[in-house]
């Protein structure tokens, strides 16, 4: 991708984040987004079909980045690494959770191979237990992010691990 395209997409993304501070994603018009990004509507539609497409593309890039980082880590520390990544990018992650365009971003975060491998060991192939752990962990992480990540990553990991241990006993 050439630099001009990268810059244009960056302007669109920054404009979308600015708009999201003021209103919900479904109330953002392409016109207002283009005005804030200082681009023409035709330029926007050259790269995206809607404001939702911008968010989805960004979510996919973040998932790829998380996956790359976690694959370089030992399995024992991958959950802490995930929490550290989420904490250091909490503003962006909070927007992804709030937009919840297609409910896929939170599921994709917790469905990463390194997380899933650990979950497989705990859930004993019971899909109900696995989903309960998955969505309970997700709710805990989302609450932590919404509250501003006050607790440390280690504390949140301990809370989730404690709940999981109680559940599978």
Helices and strands as residue ranges (DSSP letters): H 3-22, G 25-27, H 30-37, H 41-47, H 51-71, G 75-77, H 78-88, H 90-99, H 104-110, H 113-123, H 127-146, H 153-168
